[in-house]
Amino acid sequence: MSTFIKRIVVVVFVTALLVIVGFGCNTAHGFGKDVEKAGEGIQNGTK
């Protein structure tokens, strides 16, 4: 395999990894908001 093709493969792999990590962070952030809303609902229900 030539050096150029190896570099292309590495760049594609790193880009894919960054995209996956980015979506994972958004999902975790959204999950945190959902848990917070559920906690607020429980607090309001106990008042």
mmCIF entry with sequence, helices, sheets and N, C-alpha, C, O atoms, coordinates in Angstrom:
data_MODEL
# 
_entry.id   MODEL 
# 
_entity.id                         1 
_entity.type                       polymer 
_entity.pdbx_number_of_molecules   1 
# 
_entity_poly.entity_id                      1 
_entity_poly.type                           'polypeptide(L)' 
_entity_poly.nstd_linkage                   no 
_entity_poly.nstd_monomer                   no 
_entity_poly.pdbx_seq_one_letter_code       MSTFIKRIVVVVFVTALLVIVGFGCNTAHGFGKDVEKAGEGIQNGTK 
_entity_poly.pdbx_seq_one_letter_code_can   MSTFIKRIVVVVFVTALLVIVGFGCNTAHGFGKDVEKAGEGIQNGTK 
_entity_poly.pdbx_strand_id                 A 
# 
loop_
_entity_poly_seq.entity_id 
_entity_poly_seq.num 
_entity_poly_seq.mon_id 
_entity_poly_seq.hetero 
1 1  MET n 
1 2  SER n 
1 3  THR n 
1 4  PHE n 
1 5  ILE n 
1 6  LYS n 
1 7  ARG n 
1 8  ILE n 
1 9  VAL n 
1 10 VAL n 
1 11 VAL n 
1 12 VAL n 
1 13 PHE n 
1 14 VAL n 
1 15 THR n 
1 16 ALA n 
1 17 LEU n 
1 18 LEU n 
1 19 VAL n 
1 20 ILE n 
1 21 VAL n 
1 22 GLY n 
1 23 PHE n 
1 24 GLY n 
1 25 CYS n 
1 26 ASN n 
1 27 THR n 
1 28 ALA n 
1 29 HIS n 
1 30 GLY n 
1 31 PHE n 
1 32 GLY n 
1 33 LYS n 
1 34 ASP n 
1 35 VAL n 
1 36 GLU n 
1 37 LYS n 
1 38 ALA n 
1 39 GLY n 
1 40 GLU n 
1 41 GLY n 
1 42 ILE n 
1 43 GLN n 
1 44 ASN n 
1 45 GLY n 
1 46 THR n 
1 47 LYS n 
# 
_struct_asym.id          A 
_struct_asym.entity_id   1 
# 
_struct_conf.conf_type_id            HELX_P 
_struct_conf.id                      HELX_P1 
_struct_conf.pdbx_PDB_helix_id       AA1 
_struct_conf.beg_label_comp_id       THR 
_struct_conf.beg_label_asym_id       A 
_struct_conf.beg_label_seq_id        3 
_struct_conf.pdbx_beg_PDB_ins_code   ? 
_struct_conf.end_label_comp_id       THR 
_struct_conf.end_label_asym_id       A 
_struct_conf.end_label_seq_id        46 
_struct_conf.pdbx_end_PDB_ins_code   ? 
_struct_conf.beg_auth_comp_id        THR 
_struct_conf.beg_auth_asym_id        A 
_struct_conf.beg_auth_seq_id         3 
_struct_conf.end_auth_comp_id        THR 
_struct_conf.end_auth_asym_id        A 
_struct_conf.end_auth_seq_id         46 
_struct_conf.pdbx_PDB_helix_class    1 
_struct_conf.details                 ? 
_struct_conf.pdbx_PDB_helix_length   44 
# 
_struct_conf_type.id          HELX_P 
_struct_conf_type.criteria    ? 
_struct_conf_type.reference   ? 
# 
loop_
_atom_site.group_PDB 
_atom_site.id 
_atom_site.type_symbol 
_atom_site.label_atom_id 
_atom_site.label_alt_id 
_atom_site.label_comp_id 
_atom_site.label_asym_id 
_atom_site.label_entity_id 
_atom_site.label_seq_id 
_atom_site.pdbx_PDB_ins_code 
_atom_site.Cartn_x 
_atom_site.Cartn_y 
_atom_site.Cartn_z 
_atom_site.occupancy 
_atom_site.B_iso_or_equiv 
_atom_site.pdbx_formal_charge 
_atom_site.auth_seq_id 
_atom_site.auth_comp_id 
_atom_site.auth_asym_id 
_atom_site.auth_atom_id 
_atom_site.pdbx_PDB_model_num 
ATOM 1   N N  . MET A 1 1  ? 0.847   -1.170 0.000  1.00 0.00 ? 1  MET A N  1 
ATOM 2   C CA . MET A 1 1  ? 0.000   0.000  0.000  1.00 0.00 ? 1  MET A CA 1 
ATOM 3   C C  . MET A 1 1  ? 0.896   1.238  0.000  1.00 0.00 ? 1  MET A C  1 
ATOM 4   O O  . MET A 1 1  ? 1.900   1.294  0.710  1.00 0.00 ? 1  MET A O  1 
ATOM 5   N N  . SER A 1 2  ? 0.525   2.200  -0.787 1.00 0.00 ? 2  SER A N  1 
ATOM 6   C CA . SER A 1 2  ? 1.359   3.399  -0.845 1.00 0.00 ? 2  SER A CA 1 
ATOM 7   C C  . SER A 1 2  ? 1.116   4.279  0.377  1.00 0.00 ? 2  SER A C  1 
ATOM 8   O O  . SER A 1 2  ? 0.111   4.130  1.072  1.00 0.00 ? 2  SER A O  1 
ATOM 9   N N  . THR A 1 3  ? 2.031   5.181  0.625  1.00 0.00 ? 3  THR A N  1 
ATOM 10  C CA . THR A 1 3  ? 1.951   6.085  1.765  1.00 0.00 ? 3  THR A CA 1 
ATOM 11  C C  . THR A 1 3  ? 0.720   6.979  1.661  1.00 0.00 ? 3  THR A C  1 
ATOM 12  O O  . THR A 1 3  ? 0.070   7.266  2.666  1.00 0.00 ? 3  THR A O  1 
ATOM 13  N N  . PHE A 1 4  ? 0.402   7.418  0.446  1.00 0.00 ? 4  PHE A N  1 
ATOM 14  C CA . PHE A 1 4  ? -0.756  8.290  0.240  1.00 0.00 ? 4  PHE A CA 1 
ATOM 15  C C  . PHE A 1 4  ? -2.053  7.597  0.648  1.00 0.00 ? 4  PHE A C  1 
ATOM 16  O O  . PHE A 1 4  ? -2.892  8.196  1.320  1.00 0.00 ? 4  PHE A O  1 
ATOM 17  N N  . ILE A 1 5  ? -2.215  6.363  0.252  1.00 0.00 ? 5  ILE A N  1 
ATOM 18  C CA . ILE A 1 5  ? -3.428  5.617  0.579  1.00 0.00 ? 5  ILE A CA 1 
ATOM 19  C C  . ILE A 1 5  ? -3.517  5.384  2.087  1.00 0.00 ? 5  ILE A C  1 
ATOM 20  O O  . ILE A 1 5  ? -4.601  5.465  2.664  1.00 0.00 ? 5  ILE A O  1 
ATOM 21  N N  . LYS A 1 6  ? -2.382  5.095  2.726  1.00 0.00 ? 6  LYS A N  1 
ATOM 22  C CA . LYS A 1 6  ? -2.371  4.915  4.179  1.00 0.00 ? 6  LYS A CA 1 
ATOM 23  C C  . LYS A 1 6  ? -2.824  6.194  4.883  1.00 0.00 ? 6  LYS A C  1 
ATOM 24  O O  . LYS A 1 6  ? -3.586  6.143  5.849  1.00 0.00 ? 6  LYS A O  1 
ATOM 25  N N  . ARG A 1 7  ? -2.355  7.331  4.397  1.00 0.00 ? 7  ARG A N  1 
ATOM 26  C CA . ARG A 1 7  ? -2.766  8.610  5.006  1.00 0.00 ? 7  ARG A CA 1 
ATOM 27  C C  . ARG A 1 7  ? -4.260  8.842  4.825  1.00 0.00 ? 7  ARG A C  1 
ATOM 28  O O  . ARG A 1 7  ? -4.930  9.305  5.748  1.00 0.00 ? 7  ARG A O  1 
ATOM 29  N N  . ILE A 1 8  ? -4.782  8.530  3.659  1.00 0.00 ? 8  ILE A N  1 
ATOM 30  C CA . ILE A 1 8  ? -6.216  8.695  3.399  1.00 0.00 ? 8  ILE A CA 1 
ATOM 31  C C  . ILE A 1 8  ? -7.026  7.815  4.351  1.00 0.00 ? 8  ILE A C  1 
ATOM 32  O O  . ILE A 1 8  ? -8.023  8.264  4.917  1.00 0.00 ? 8  ILE A O  1 
ATOM 33  N N  . VAL A 1 9  ? -6.605  6.579  4.526  1.00 0.00 ? 9  VAL A N  1 
ATOM 34  C CA . VAL A 1 9  ? -7.302  5.652  5.416  1.00 0.00 ? 9  VAL A CA 1 
ATOM 35  C C  . VAL A 1 9  ? -7.284  6.177  6.850  1.00 0.00 ? 9  VAL A C  1 
ATOM 36  O O  . VAL A 1 9  ? -8.300  6.113  7.542  1.00 0.00 ? 9  VAL A O  1 
ATOM 37  N N  . VAL A 1 10 ? -6.157  6.686  7.299  1.00 0.00 ? 10 VAL A N  1 
ATOM 38  C CA . VAL A 1 10 ? -6.045  7.224  8.659  1.00 0.00 ? 10 VAL A CA 1 
ATOM 39  C C  . VAL A 1 10 ? -6.958  8.441  8.827  1.00 0.00 ? 10 VAL A C  1 
ATOM 40  O O  . VAL A 1 10 ? -7.644  8.565  9.842  1.00 0.00 ? 10 VAL A O  1 
ATOM 41  N N  . VAL A 1 11 ? -6.970  9.332  7.844  1.00 0.00 ? 11 VAL A N  1 
ATOM 42  C CA . VAL A 1 11 ? -7.814  10.529 7.924  1.00 0.00 ? 11 VAL A CA 1 
ATOM 43  C C  . VAL A 1 11 ? -9.293  10.143 7.968  1.00 0.00 ? 11 VAL A C  1 
ATOM 44  O O  . VAL A 1 11 ? -10.054 10.718 8.747  1.00 0.00 ? 11 VAL A O  1 
ATOM 45  N N  . VAL A 1 12 ? -9.705  9.197  7.158  1.00 0.00 ? 12 VAL A N  1 
ATOM 46  C CA . VAL A 1 12 ? -11.100 8.748  7.156  1.00 0.00 ? 12 VAL A CA 1 
ATOM 47  C C  . VAL A 1 12 ? -11.449 8.107  8.492  1.00 0.00 ? 12 VAL A C  1 
ATOM 48  O O  . VAL A 1 12 ? -12.525 8.363  9.031  1.00 0.00 ? 12 VAL A O  1 
ATOM 49  N N  . PHE A 1 13 ? -10.576 7.293  9.029  1.00 0.00 ? 13 PHE A N  1 
ATOM 50  C CA . PHE A 1 13 ? -10.818 6.633  10.309 1.00 0.00 ? 13 PHE A CA 1 
ATOM 51  C C  . PHE A 1 13 ? -10.944 7.644  11.438 1.00 0.00 ? 13 PHE A C  1 
ATOM 52  O O  . PHE A 1 13 ? -11.864 7.552  12.252 1.00 0.00 ? 13 PHE A O  1 
ATOM 53  N N  . VAL A 1 14 ? -10.037 8.604  11.497 1.00 0.00 ? 14 VAL A N  1 
ATOM 54  C CA . VAL A 1 14 ? -10.067 9.622  12.555 1.00 0.00 ? 14 VAL A CA 1 
ATOM 55  C C  . VAL A 1 14 ? -11.329 10.477 12.427 1.00 0.00 ? 14 VAL A C  1 
ATOM 56  O O  . VAL A 1 14 ? -11.962 10.799 13.433 1.00 0.00 ? 14 VAL A O  1 
ATOM 57  N N  . THR A 1 15 ? -11.694 10.841 11.218 1.00 0.00 ? 15 THR A N  1 
ATOM 58  C CA . THR A 1 15 ? -12.906 11.633 11.008 1.00 0.00 ? 15 THR A CA 1 
ATOM 59  C C  . THR A 1 15 ? -14.147 10.866 11.469 1.00 0.00 ? 15 THR A C  1 
ATOM 60  O O  . THR A 1 15 ? -15.014 11.434 12.132 1.00 0.00 ? 15 THR A O  1 
ATOM 61  N N  . ALA A 1 16 ? -14.233 9.603  11.127 1.00 0.00 ? 16 ALA A N  1 
ATOM 62  C CA . ALA A 1 16 ? -15.365 8.783  11.555 1.00 0.00 ? 16 ALA A CA 1 
ATOM 63  C C  . ALA A 1 16 ? -15.413 8.678  13.075 1.00 0.00 ? 16 ALA A C  1 
ATOM 64  O O  . ALA A 1 16 ? -16.489 8.748  13.668 1.00 0.00 ? 16 ALA A O  1 
ATOM 65  N N  . LEU A 1 17 ? -14.275 8.515  13.696 1.00 0.00 ? 17 LEU A N  1 
ATOM 66  C CA . LEU A 1 17 ? -14.211 8.427  15.151 1.00 0.00 ? 17 LEU A CA 1 
ATOM 67  C C  . LEU A 1 17 ? -14.693 9.719  15.803 1.00 0.00 ? 17 LEU A C  1 
ATOM 68  O O  . LEU A 1 17 ? -15.437 9.678  16.782 1.00 0.00 ? 17 LEU A O  1 
ATOM 69  N N  . LEU A 1 18 ? -14.278 10.860 15.271 1.00 0.00 ? 18 LEU A N  1 
ATOM 70  C CA . LEU A 1 18 ? -14.709 12.146 15.811 1.00 0.00 ? 18 LEU A CA 1 
ATOM 71  C C  . LEU A 1 18 ? -16.214 12.348 15.654 1.00 0.00 ? 18 LEU A C  1 
ATOM 72  O O  . LEU A 1 18 ? -16.864 12.894 16.545 1.00 0.00 ? 18 LEU A O  1 
ATOM 73  N N  . VAL A 1 19 ? -16.760 11.915 14.544 1.00 0.00 ? 19 VAL A N  1 
ATOM 74  C CA . VAL A 1 19 ? -18.210 12.036 14.327 1.00 0.00 ? 19 VAL A CA 1 
ATOM 75  C C  . VAL A 1 19 ? -18.957 11.172 15.341 1.00 0.00 ? 19 VAL A C  1 
ATOM 76  O O  . VAL A 1 19 ? -19.950 11.615 15.918 1.00 0.00 ? 19 VAL A O  1 
ATOM 77  N N  . ILE A 1 20 ? -18.495 9.963  15.556 1.00 0.00 ? 20 ILE A N  1 
ATOM 78  C CA . ILE A 1 20 ? -19.145 9.060  16.513 1.00 0.00 ? 20 ILE A CA 1 
ATOM 79  C C  . ILE A 1 20 ? -19.082 9.637  17.923 1.00 0.00 ? 20 ILE A C  1 
ATOM 80  O O  . ILE A 1 20 ? -20.074 9.610  18.651 1.00 0.00 ? 20 ILE A O  1 
ATOM 81  N N  . VAL A 1 21 ? -17.928 10.155 18.308 1.00 0.00 ? 21 VAL A N  1 
ATOM 82  C CA . VAL A 1 21 ? -17.779 10.756 19.635 1.00 0.00 ? 21 VAL A CA 1 
ATOM 83  C C  . VAL A 1 21 ? -18.686 11.973 19.768 1.00 0.00 ? 21 VAL A C  1 
ATOM 84  O O  . VAL A 1 21 ? -19.296 12.180 20.817 1.00 0.00 ? 21 VAL A O  1 
ATOM 85  N N  . GLY A 1 22 ? -18.779 12.775 18.720 1.00 0.00 ? 22 GLY A N  1 
ATOM 86  C CA . GLY A 1 22 ? -19.644 13.954 18.755 1.00 0.00 ? 22 GLY A CA 1 
ATOM 87  C C  . GLY A 1 22 ? -21.098 13.593 18.973 1.00 0.00 ? 22 GLY A C  1 
ATOM 88  O O  . GLY A 1 22 ? -21.775 14.235 19.777 1.00 0.00 ? 22 GLY A O  1 
ATOM 89  N N  . PHE A 1 23 ? -21.599 12.578 18.275 1.00 0.00 ? 23 PHE A N  1 
ATOM 90  C CA . PHE A 1 23 ? -22.979 12.141 18.464 1.00 0.00 ? 23 PHE A CA 1 
ATOM 91  C C  . PHE A 1 23 ? -23.172 11.540 19.854 1.00 0.00 ? 23 PHE A C  1 
ATOM 92  O O  . PHE A 1 23 ? -24.231 11.708 20.457 1.00 0.00 ? 23 PHE A O  1 
ATOM 93  N N  . GLY A 1 24 ? -22.180 10.857 20.355 1.00 0.00 ? 24 GLY A N  1 
ATOM 94  C CA . GLY A 1 24 ? -22.272 10.279 21.692 1.00 0.00 ? 24 GLY A CA 1 
ATOM 95  C C  . GLY A 1 24 ? -22.408 11.345 22.755 1.00 0.00 ? 24 GLY A C  1 
ATOM 96  O O  . GLY A 1 24 ? -23.187 11.184 23.694 1.00 0.00 ? 24 GLY A O  1 
ATOM 97  N N  . CYS A 1 25 ? -21.665 12.430 22.628 1.00 0.00 ? 25 CYS A N  1 
ATOM 98  C CA . CYS A 1 25 ? -21.752 13.524 23.604 1.00 0.00 ? 25 CYS A CA 1 
ATOM 99  C C  . CYS A 1 25 ? -23.129 14.171 23.542 1.00 0.00 ? 25 CYS A C  1 
ATOM 100 O O  . CYS A 1 25 ? -23.707 14.485 24.583 1.00 0.00 ? 25 CYS A O  1 
ATOM 101 N N  . ASN A 1 26 ? -23.660 14.374 22.352 1.00 0.00 ? 26 ASN A N  1 
ATOM 102 C CA . ASN A 1 26 ? -24.994 14.961 22.236 1.00 0.00 ? 26 ASN A CA 1 
ATOM 103 C C  . ASN A 1 26 ? -26.040 14.062 22.864 1.00 0.00 ? 26 ASN A C  1 
ATOM 104 O O  . ASN A 1 26 ? -26.973 14.547 23.504 1.00 0.00 ? 26 ASN A O  1 
ATOM 105 N N  . THR A 1 27 ? -25.898 12.766 22.689 1.00 0.00 ? 27 THR A N  1 
ATOM 106 C CA . THR A 1 27 ? -26.847 11.830 23.268 1.00 0.00 ? 27 THR A CA 1 
ATOM 107 C C  . THR A 1 27 ? -26.777 11.850 24.783 1.00 0.00 ? 27 THR A C  1 
ATOM 108 O O  . THR A 1 27 ? -27.816 11.852 25.443 1.00 0.00 ? 27 THR A O  1 
ATOM 109 N N  . ALA A 1 28 ? -25.585 11.865 25.348 1.00 0.00 ? 28 ALA A N  1 
ATOM 110 C CA . ALA A 1 28 ? -25.416 11.919 26.806 1.00 0.00 ? 28 ALA A CA 1 
ATOM 111 C C  . ALA A 1 28 ? -25.971 13.222 27.355 1.00 0.00 ? 28 ALA A C  1 
ATOM 112 O O  . ALA A 1 28 ? -26.595 13.233 28.417 1.00 0.00 ? 28 ALA A O  1 
ATOM 113 N N  . HIS A 1 29 ? -25.752 14.317 26.645 1.00 0.00 ? 29 HIS A N  1 
ATOM 114 C CA . HIS A 1 29 ? -26.258 15.618 27.077 1.00 0.00 ? 29 HIS A CA 1 
ATOM 115 C C  . HIS A 1 29 ? -27.784 15.608 27.088 1.00 0.00 ? 29 HIS A C  1 
ATOM 116 O O  . HIS A 1 29 ? -28.400 16.095 28.036 1.00 0.00 ? 29 HIS A O  1 
ATOM 117 N N  . GLY A 1 30 ? -28.387 15.066 26.056 1.00 0.00 ? 30 GLY A N  1 
ATOM 118 C CA . GLY A 1 30 ? -29.843 14.969 25.998 1.00 0.00 ? 30 GLY A CA 1 
ATOM 119 C C  . GLY A 1 30 ? -30.394 14.078 27.088 1.00 0.00 ? 30 GLY A C  1 
ATOM 120 O O  . GLY A 1 30 ? -31.446 14.369 27.659 1.00 0.00 ? 30 GLY A O  1 
ATOM 121 N N  . PHE A 1 31 ? -29.697 12.994 27.385 1.00 0.00 ? 31 PHE A N  1 
ATOM 122 C CA . PHE A 1 31 ? -30.118 12.094 28.459 1.00 0.00 ? 31 PHE A CA 1 
ATOM 123 C C  . PHE A 1 31 ? -30.093 12.817 29.796 1.00 0.00 ? 31 PHE A C  1 
ATOM 124 O O  . PHE A 1 31 ? -30.988 12.641 30.622 1.00 0.00 ? 31 PHE A O  1 
ATOM 125 N N  . GLY A 1 32 ? -29.063 13.633 30.004 1.00 0.00 ? 32 GLY A N  1 
ATOM 126 C CA . GLY A 1 32 ? -28.971 14.417 31.245 1.00 0.00 ? 32 GLY A CA 1 
ATOM 127 C C  . GLY A 1 32 ? -30.138 15.372 31.398 1.00 0.00 ? 32 GLY A C  1 
ATOM 128 O O  . GLY A 1 32 ? -30.669 15.541 32.496 1.00 0.00 ? 32 GLY A O  1 
ATOM 129 N N  . LYS A 1 33 ? -30.542 16.000 30.298 1.00 0.00 ? 33 LYS A N  1 
ATOM 130 C CA . LYS A 1 33 ? -31.694 16.906 30.345 1.00 0.00 ? 33 LYS A CA 1 
ATOM 131 C C  . LYS A 1 33 ? -32.971 16.137 30.686 1.00 0.00 ? 33 LYS A C  1 
ATOM 132 O O  . LYS A 1 33 ? -33.800 16.620 31.456 1.00 0.00 ? 33 LYS A O  1 
ATOM 133 N N  . ASP A 1 34 ? -33.130 14.940 30.115 1.00 0.00 ? 34 ASP A N  1 
ATOM 134 C CA . ASP A 1 34 ? -34.313 14.125 30.400 1.00 0.00 ? 34 ASP A CA 1 
ATOM 135 C C  . ASP A 1 34 ? -34.374 13.738 31.869 1.00 0.00 ? 34 ASP A C  1 
ATOM 136 O O  . ASP A 1 34 ? -35.441 13.785 32.481 1.00 0.00 ? 34 ASP A O  1 
ATOM 137 N N  . VAL A 1 35 ? -33.242 13.358 32.436 1.00 0.00 ? 35 VAL A N  1 
ATOM 138 C CA . VAL A 1 35 ? -33.193 12.981 33.848 1.00 0.00 ? 35 VAL A CA 1 
ATOM 139 C C  . VAL A 1 35 ? -33.511 14.190 34.717 1.00 0.00 ? 35 VAL A C  1 
ATOM 140 O O  . VAL A 1 35 ? -34.209 14.068 35.724 1.00 0.00 ? 35 VAL A O  1 
ATOM 141 N N  . GLU A 1 36 ? -33.011 15.341 34.336 1.00 0.00 ? 36 GLU A N  1 
ATOM 142 C CA . GLU A 1 36 ? -33.279 16.563 35.097 1.00 0.00 ? 36 GLU A CA 1 
ATOM 143 C C  . GLU A 1 36 ? -34.776 16.891 35.085 1.00 0.00 ? 36 GLU A C  1 
ATOM 144 O O  . GLU A 1 36 ? -35.341 17.239 36.122 1.00 0.00 ? 36 GLU A O  1 
ATOM 145 N N  . LYS A 1 37 ? -35.414 16.781 33.923 1.00 0.00 ? 37 LYS A N  1 
ATOM 146 C CA . LYS A 1 37 ? -36.853 17.038 33.822 1.00 0.00 ? 37 LYS A CA 1 
ATOM 147 C C  . LYS A 1 37 ? -37.645 16.046 34.679 1.00 0.00 ? 37 LYS A C  1 
ATOM 148 O O  . LYS A 1 37 ? -38.615 16.425 35.336 1.00 0.00 ? 37 LYS A O  1 
ATOM 149 N N  . ALA A 1 38 ? -37.231 14.788 34.670 1.00 0.00 ? 38 ALA A N  1 
ATOM 150 C CA . ALA A 1 38 ? -37.921 13.782 35.482 1.00 0.00 ? 38 ALA A CA 1 
ATOM 151 C C  . ALA A 1 38 ? -37.786 14.112 36.963 1.00 0.00 ? 38 ALA A C  1 
ATOM 152 O O  . ALA A 1 38 ? -38.746 13.974 37.722 1.00 0.00 ? 38 ALA A O  1 
ATOM 153 N N  . GLY A 1 39 ? -36.603 14.544 37.374 1.00 0.00 ? 39 GLY A N  1 
ATOM 154 C CA . GLY A 1 39 ? -36.392 14.937 38.770 1.00 0.00 ? 39 GLY A CA 1 
ATOM 155 C C  . GLY A 1 39 ? -37.248 16.123 39.160 1.00 0.00 ? 39 GLY A C  1 
ATOM 156 O O  . GLY A 1 39 ? -37.787 16.168 40.266 1.00 0.00 ? 39 GLY A O  1 
ATOM 157 N N  . GLU A 1 40 ? -37.378 17.090 38.254 1.00 0.00 ? 40 GLU A N  1 
ATOM 158 C CA . GLU A 1 40 ? -38.229 18.256 38.541 1.00 0.00 ? 40 GLU A CA 1 
ATOM 159 C C  . GLU A 1 40 ? -39.682 17.820 38.681 1.00 0.00 ? 40 GLU A C  1 
ATOM 160 O O  . GLU A 1 40 ? -40.400 18.325 39.544 1.00 0.00 ? 40 GLU A O  1 
ATOM 161 N N  . GLY A 1 41 ? -40.116 16.897 37.848 1.00 0.00 ? 41 GLY A N  1 
ATOM 162 C CA . GLY A 1 41 ? -41.490 16.392 37.944 1.00 0.00 ? 41 GLY A CA 1 
ATOM 163 C C  . GLY A 1 41 ? -41.748 15.707 39.277 1.00 0.00 ? 41 GLY A C  1 
ATOM 164 O O  . GLY A 1 41 ? -42.812 15.875 39.873 1.00 0.00 ? 41 GLY A O  1 
ATOM 165 N N  . ILE A 1 42 ? -40.778 14.937 39.739 1.00 0.00 ? 42 ILE A N  1 
ATOM 166 C CA . ILE A 1 42 ? -40.915 14.252 41.030 1.00 0.00 ? 42 ILE A CA 1 
ATOM 167 C C  . ILE A 1 42 ? -40.967 15.272 42.157 1.00 0.00 ? 42 ILE A C  1 
ATOM 168 O O  . ILE A 1 42 ? -41.772 15.134 43.078 1.00 0.00 ? 42 ILE A O  1 
ATOM 169 N N  . GLN A 1 43 ? -40.115 16.298 42.096 1.00 0.00 ? 43 GLN A N  1 
ATOM 170 C CA . GLN A 1 43 ? -40.114 17.332 43.125 1.00 0.00 ? 43 GLN A CA 1 
ATOM 171 C C  . GLN A 1 43 ? -41.454 18.078 43.163 1.00 0.00 ? 43 GLN A C  1 
ATOM 172 O O  . GLN A 1 43 ? -41.993 18.355 44.234 1.00 0.00 ? 43 GLN A O  1 
ATOM 173 N N  . ASN A 1 44 ? -41.976 18.396 41.979 1.00 0.00 ? 44 ASN A N  1 
ATOM 174 C CA . ASN A 1 44 ? -43.261 19.106 41.922 1.00 0.00 ? 44 ASN A CA 1 
ATOM 175 C C  . ASN A 1 44 ? -44.393 18.234 42.435 1.00 0.00 ? 44 ASN A C  1 
ATOM 176 O O  . ASN A 1 44 ? -45.353 18.743 43.013 1.00 0.00 ? 44 ASN A O  1 
ATOM 177 N N  . GLY A 1 45 ? -44.294 16.948 42.235 1.00 0.00 ? 45 GLY A N  1 
ATOM 178 C CA . GLY A 1 45 ? -45.333 16.016 42.694 1.00 0.00 ? 45 GLY A CA 1 
ATOM 179 C C  . GLY A 1 45 ? -45.351 15.854 44.208 1.00 0.00 ? 45 GLY A C  1 
ATOM 180 O O  . GLY A 1 45 ? -46.388 15.527 44.784 1.00 0.00 ? 45 GLY A O  1 
ATOM 181 N N  . THR A 1 46 ? -44.217 16.081 44.853 1.00 0.00 ? 46 THR A N  1 
ATOM 182 C CA . THR A 1 46 ? -44.148 15.903 46.309 1.00 0.00 ? 46 THR A CA 1 
ATOM 183 C C  . THR A 1 46 ? -44.547 17.166 47.070 1.00 0.00 ? 46 THR A C  1 
ATOM 184 O O  . THR A 1 46 ? -44.673 17.130 48.294 1.00 0.00 ? 46 THR A O  1 
ATOM 185 N N  . LYS A 1 47 ? -44.746 18.270 46.375 1.00 0.00 ? 47 LYS A N  1 
ATOM 186 C CA . LYS A 1 47 ? -45.094 19.522 47.068 1.00 0.00 ? 47 LYS A CA 1 
ATOM 187 C C  . LYS A 1 47 ? -46.555 19.587 47.389 1.00 0.00 ? 47 LYS A C  1 
ATOM 188 O O  . LYS A 1 47 ? -47.016 20.569 47.970 1.00 0.00 ? 47 LYS A O  1 
# 
